[in-house]
Amino acid sequence: MINFEKNPLIEKTMKFSLDIIEFCELLEQHKKFVIAKQLLRSGTSIGANSFEAQNPYSKKDFVNKIKIAAKELEETKYWLYLCKHSKNYPFEDKLEIQIIEIGKIIYKILSTSLSKENGL
């Protein structure tokens, strides 16, 4: 089992996933089912792919999993943006703060991994 405290990405994505689950339950209470489903899928996928990347077949597999996590992160930003800017949707600022922090970690990992892969 991965020790979450020693891996900031896993720690933050697990916390974010749990917060997204709660927020999606709130969306469902407001009968915002379509956005809730999309946000739940993409928001928890960031953590799932980051978690899976911790046990890769190769460096290339690791990078691919982190790239998928990055794509899911961008989709999650989109759904959160819609919630934030739609007048009839709830929004939680902490989710926006968390997704920005996670993005910094993911893009730093990708930058470092791709630099090493390309011999830079």
Legacy VTK file of the C-alpha trace (Angstrom):
# vtk DataFile Version 3.0
C-alpha trace
ASCII
DATASET POLYDATA
POINTS 120 float
0.000 0.000 0.000
1.243 3.471 -0.870
2.035 5.763 2.063
0.017 8.891 1.222
1.969 11.144 3.573
5.179 10.589 1.630
3.651 11.359 -1.771
2.167 14.858 -2.113
0.424 14.017 -5.394
-1.348 10.983 -3.985
-2.166 12.763 -0.729
-3.677 15.763 -2.530
-5.544 13.775 -5.185
-7.064 11.455 -2.582
-8.266 14.451 -0.533
-9.555 16.127 -3.698
-11.403 12.965 -4.772
-13.141 12.742 -1.414
-14.086 16.433 -1.604
-15.343 15.997 -5.188
-17.539 13.097 -4.074
-19.123 15.315 -1.412
-19.559 18.202 -3.850
-21.164 15.941 -6.456
-23.616 14.742 -3.815
-24.471 18.413 -3.232
-24.948 18.915 -6.982
-27.288 15.928 -7.061
-29.297 17.376 -4.173
-29.767 20.429 -6.416
-30.774 18.080 -9.265
-27.669 18.946 -11.318
-27.192 15.311 -12.332
-25.350 15.719 -15.654
-22.610 17.976 -14.278
-22.391 15.883 -11.103
-21.760 12.724 -13.130
-19.150 14.346 -15.378
-17.357 16.043 -12.489
-17.346 12.890 -10.378
-15.842 10.887 -13.238
-13.115 13.355 -14.204
-12.353 14.587 -10.683
-11.770 11.135 -9.237
-9.912 9.978 -12.347
-7.065 12.399 -11.584
-6.295 10.484 -8.402
-6.923 7.072 -9.956
-4.414 7.692 -12.748
-1.883 9.279 -10.400
-2.252 6.298 -8.077
-1.857 3.857 -10.964
1.258 5.714 -12.134
2.971 4.772 -8.874
3.395 1.204 -10.120
4.268 1.600 -13.812
5.548 -1.010 -16.245
8.120 1.495 -17.498
9.038 5.181 -17.443
6.927 5.630 -20.575
3.940 4.030 -18.814
4.456 6.377 -15.845
4.485 9.432 -18.117
1.402 8.217 -19.987
-0.558 7.780 -16.747
0.459 11.236 -15.543
-0.546 12.671 -18.944
-3.972 11.086 -18.544
-4.203 12.577 -15.053
-3.360 15.977 -16.588
-6.114 15.602 -19.195
-8.621 14.672 -16.502
-7.436 17.644 -14.444
-8.200 19.997 -17.335
-11.642 18.477 -17.827
-12.332 18.845 -14.110
-11.317 22.515 -14.300
-13.881 22.940 -17.066
-16.763 21.466 -15.028
-15.755 23.480 -11.962
-15.615 26.633 -14.106
-19.175 25.970 -15.282
-20.341 25.528 -11.704
-18.562 28.680 -10.581
-19.981 30.842 -13.358
-23.508 29.409 -13.611
-25.886 31.324 -11.399
-27.981 28.293 -10.411
-25.113 25.985 -9.426
-23.350 25.654 -6.089
-19.583 26.122 -5.997
-16.854 25.531 -3.427
-13.723 27.694 -3.573
-11.619 25.001 -1.880
-12.018 22.758 -4.952
-10.562 25.462 -7.183
-7.624 25.935 -4.811
-7.021 22.176 -4.667
-7.143 21.694 -8.442
-4.597 24.478 -8.944
-2.225 22.869 -6.404
-2.634 19.437 -7.997
-2.032 20.935 -11.438
1.259 22.456 -10.304
2.440 19.056 -9.069
1.303 17.154 -12.159
2.810 19.621 -14.621
6.078 19.704 -12.665
6.224 15.897 -12.779
5.570 15.944 -16.523
8.133 18.656 -17.138
10.793 16.814 -15.152
9.939 13.411 -16.642
9.903 14.656 -20.212
13.185 16.537 -19.717
14.848 13.366 -18.438
13.284 11.334 -21.241
14.678 13.759 -23.833
18.075 13.990 -22.177
17.690 17.651 -21.220
LINES 1 121
120 0 1 2 3 4 5 6 7 8 9 10 11 12 13 14 15 16 17 18 19 20 21 22 23 24 25 26 27 28 29 30 31 32 33 34 35 36 37 38 39 40 41 42 43 44 45 46 47 48 49 50 51 52 53 54 55 56 57 58 59 60 61 62 63 64 65 66 67 68 69 70 71 72 73 74 75 76 77 78 79 80 81 82 83 84 85 86 87 88 89 90 91 92 93 94 95 96 97 98 99 100 101 102 103 104 105 106 107 108 109 110 111 112 113 114 115 116 117 118 119
